[in-house]
Amino acid sequence: MSNEYKTPGVYVQEVNPLPMSVVAVETALPVFVGYTEKWKKNDISLIGEPIRISSFIEFEEIFGGACQHRFTIDLPVTDSAVPLVFDPSMISGPDERFYLFHCMLLFFQNGGGDCFILSLGGYDGDDSVQRINADDFKKLGVFEKLTSTPGPSLILAPDFVSHRDSCYLLYQDMLKFCADTKSCFAILDVIPDDTDVDSAATIQHFRDAIGESNRSYGAAYYPWLNTSVVGQTQVSLANLDIYPTDLKKILPEQAALKALDEYNAVPGCDTATEQAIKLSELHNTLVQSSIVYKQIMETISSRLNLLPPGAAIAGIYTTVDLTLGPWKAPANVSIASVQSASVKITGRHQENMNVDPVAGKSVNAIREFEGRGIIVWGARTLDGNSNDWRYISVRRTLMMIEQSLILACKAWVFEPNDAGTWVKMKGMMQNFLTGLWRQGALQGSKPEEAFHVKLGLGESMTAADMQNGLLKAIVMIAMLRPGEFISFELVQHQQMQ
């Protein structure tokens, strides 16, 4: 309102006595990249488009269900009438495994909330869907789409772990993306070999393949988890890539053999629906009549329940962030819906995982403790030898502070680069950092020990900076110990008046 009052009357002018506030950005908003049953909505392709969801029900509504993985039973050729003795090693497959659906179950069961799903296509290999491998991941412009999507702060790619070497190349690209945006953190799964009898060799292969760049922007976890997200009622005869009557070679029970004979005697069904009903009835009969068949189903269920840990870790990040904040280490937390770790890690094994004297590439252990269950027992980034960026909580807290301040400072782009603006911006930043200090995010018995903000001519800017339209602020925060600061600089190009 103009200060020139030209007529008698009462005038009201509202003045903001306090500086603008900084709103903290979301810190636990993961994006999952993988394949889904559905990849269209209203005949519009969703491939390569990050879609935000808030529950597993919403995931199923938009992206469908799990892939019907098919396993084979390797039966030797024999004319003997004596049934073969079943061994779980006889079961092999599937040729291609899709993990995303079951990983989403694990994510939500461990406290996960809002997240993004970026579908790369369907399970069926439709000709209109370009099946891509990890080494040509960039074809769909995934990173460009994520850069233009505000929000994602974590990134995972669970569907690429089936191809270990190319997946580790993808991990390098993910770390570079996180370092370029400075707003995202990568959760990486250490991928075992086919046998995983030598955990030290598995860890070493990961360290050799992950590269040297941008390591503070990601964390790796090992081993994989034997979960309970796939119930035995969710596997059936449809998961076996074998003609049902061939099961007579391995099922010894007479009731089961009779059911298979009756199935073979019934004429073929006319429709796929009728065939599915027929197989379902046969499955129910075999479960009730054959112990060996139940063992086959249990083996398939256990294979499907072996999942990479990243999705569960993302759920734990979410829980910790919402309960306390990203400055709390996402460790010493139990993992839900997990029966055991696929490899038992001891304290001595973890010493070599935590400390890598050659390159400093730390790997976080998931361990079993008697009376406590399955516990996340590590909270380090891949940059384990760095005093500044060794810990996940430090990197992620700084990312939150940087992004929050950047977004808040955009409101001052068209303000004059003078002392009045500097005072207001400095007050805004100090108020935000004081709030974080009171919550325990910053170290120190008083604010002066926890942070410093420098903004102004002679403090953070030179006369040349002002002539070039640059507004610079230097922010120093104590993350680990009072008075030991991590410093970063905010540079904003002011629009010339």
Stockholm file with secondary structure:
# STOCKHOLM 1.0

chainA/1-497         MSNEYKTPGVYVQEVNPLPMSVVAVETALPVFVGYTEKWKKNDISLIGEPIRISSFIEFEEIFGGACQHRFTIDLPVTDSAVPLVFDPSMISGPDERFYLFHCMLLFFQNGGGDCFILSLGGYDGDDSVQRINADDFKKLGVFEKLTSTPGPSLILAPDFVSHRDSCYLLYQDMLKFCADTKSCFAILDVIPDDTDVDSAATIQHFRDAIGESNRSYGAAYYPWLNTSVVGQTQVSLANLDIYPTDLKKILPEQAALKALDEYNAVPGCDTATEQAIKLSELHNTLVQSSIVYKQIMETISSRLNLLPPGAAIAGIYTTVDLTLGPWKAPANVSIASVQSASVKITGRHQENMNVDPVAGKSVNAIREFEGRGIIVWGARTLDGNSNDWRYISVRRTLMMIEQSLILACKAWVFEPNDAGTWVKMKGMMQNFLTGLWRQGALQGSKPEEAFHVKLGLGESMTAADMQNGLLKAIVMIAMLRPGEFISFELVQHQQMQ
#=GR chainA/1-497 SS CCSCCCSSSCCCCCCCCSCCCCCCCCSCCEEEEECCSCCEETTEECTTCEEEESSHHHHHHHHCCCCCCCBEECCCCCCCSSCCCCCGGGEECCSSCCCHHHHHHHHHHTTCCSEEEEECCCTTCCTTSCCCCGGGGGGGTHHHHHHTSSCCCEEECGGGTTSHHHHHHHHHHHHHHHHHHSSCEEEEECCCCSSCCCHHHHHHHHHHHSCSSSGGGEEEEESCEEECSSCGGGCCGGGBCSCGGGGGGTCCCHHHHHHHHHHHHSCCCSSHHHHHHHHHHHHHHHHHHCHHHHHHHHHHHHHHHEECSHHHHHHHHHHHHHHTCTTSCSCSEECTTEEEESSCCCHHHHHHHHCCTTTCCCCEEEEEETTTEEEECCCBCSCTTCTTTSBHHHHHHHHHHHHHHHHHHGGGTTSCSSHHHHHHHHHHHHHHHHHHHHHTSSCSSSHHHHEEEEESBTTTBCHHHHHTTEEEEEEEECSSSTTCCEEEEEEEECCCC
#=GC SS_cons         CCSCCCSSSCCCCCCCCSCCCCCCCCSCCEEEEECCSCCEETTEECTTCEEEESSHHHHHHHHCCCCCCCBEECCCCCCCSSCCCCCGGGEECCSSCCCHHHHHHHHHHTTCCSEEEEECCCTTCCTTSCCCCGGGGGGGTHHHHHHTSSCCCEEECGGGTTSHHHHHHHHHHHHHHHHHHSSCEEEEECCCCSSCCCHHHHHHHHHHHSCSSSGGGEEEEESCEEECSSCGGGCCGGGBCSCGGGGGGTCCCHHHHHHHHHHHHSCCCSSHHHHHHHHHHHHHHHHHHCHHHHHHHHHHHHHHHEECSHHHHHHHHHHHHHHTCTTSCSCSEECTTEEEESSCCCHHHHHHHHCCTTTCCCCEEEEEETTTEEEECCCBCSCTTCTTTSBHHHHHHHHHHHHHHHHHHGGGTTSCSSHHHHHHHHHHHHHHHHHHHHHTSSCSSSHHHHEEEEESBTTTBCHHHHHTTEEEEEEEECSSSTTCCEEEEEEEECCCC
//
